Amino acid sequence: MTSSLLPDAGTLERHLHRLPLRVYWEDTDAGGIVYHASYIRWMERGRTEYLRALGLNQRTLQVAGTRFVVKSLNVEFRNPALFDDSLLVCTQCTSLKAASLTLDQKVMRGTETMAEAEVLCVAIDENDRPMRMPKDVRAEIVLAPEGNTR
């Protein structure tokens, strides 16, 4: 029997997207502490679901000739998340330029920040060259008030 249930895609309230997740053994080291690469993977999911919640499906964008790639990623690990923790990946756009957007992302456990990142994403064309974001794409992105990530 197949299920029609989709994974939780999170919620978008104005400018802020929240994606809930649970820490599984596969996300941790032998001591049950989240491995650093897991945060990067979760943030990627957060970015994808953030864009989807804005109505910007990346597969559809790709077919139309626009892709987003990460140009830079600056991560600060603050506190260790542990096996079975309930976390939120919070994503918001803090800067929007002609060919790029900067996203502020945090992995939270309640009000505690586990990791945070500033991610610069660039729009590229089918030849992997930077391009101006289409106007309809730019129109969907809502800038966050500076410093507000909760």
Long-range contacts (C-beta under 8 A, 24 or more apart in sequence): 9-49, 9-52, 9-53, 10-46, 10-49, 10-50, 10-53, 10-89, 11-53, 12-50, 12-53, 12-54, 14-142, 15-92, 15-93, 15-142, 15-143, 15-144, 15-145, 15-148, 16-90, 16-91, 16-92, 16-144, 16-148, 16-149, 16-150, 17-46, 17-49, 17-50, 17-53, 17-90, 17-91, 17-92, 18-88, 18-89, 18-90, 19-45, 19-46, 19-49, 19-50, 19-88, 19-89, 19-90, 19-91, 20-86, 20-87, 20-88, 21-45, 21-86, 21-87, 21-88, 21-89, 22-84, 22-85, 22-86, 22-87, 23-81, 23-82, 23-83, 23-84, 23-85, 23-87, 24-83, 25-83, 27-83, 28-82, 28-83, 32-82, 32-83, 33-80, 33-81, 33-82, 33-83, 34-80, 34-81, 34-82, 34-85, 34-114, 36-75, 36-77, 39-75, 39-77, 39-81, 39-107, 39-114, 39-115, 39-117, 40-73, 40-75, 42-87, 42-89, 42-107, 43-75, 43-89, 43-91, 43-105, 43-107, 43-117, 43-119, 45-89, 46-89, 46-90, 46-91, 46-105, 47-91, 47-103, 47-105, 47-119, 47-121, 49-91, 50-91, 50-92, 50-103, 54-140, 54-141, 54-142, 55-140, 56-137, 56-140, 56-141, 61-137, 64-134, 65-125, 65-126, 66-123, 66-124, 66-125, 66-131, 66-133, 66-134, 66-137, 67-123, 67-124, 67-125, 67-126, 68-101, 68-121, 68-122, 68-123, 68-124, 69-121, 69-122, 69-124, 70-119, 70-120, 70-121, 71-100, 71-120, 71-121, 71-122, 72-119, 72-120, 73-117, 73-118, 73-119, 73-120, 74-117, 74-118, 74-119, 75-115, 75-116, 75-117, 76-115, 76-116, 76-117, 77-114, 77-115, 78-113, 78-114, 78-115, 78-116, 79-109, 79-112, 79-113, 79-114, 80-114, 81-107, 81-109, 81-114, 81-115, 85-109, 87-114, 90-149, 90-150, 92-144, 92-148, 92-149, 93-141, 93-142, 93-143, 93-144, 94-118, 94-143, 94-144, 94-146, 95-143, 96-138, 96-141, 96-143, 98-132, 98-133, 99-123, 99-130, 99-131, 99-132, 99-133, 100-130, 101-133, 101-141, 104-144, 104-149, 106-149, 106-150, 108-150, 111-150, 116-149
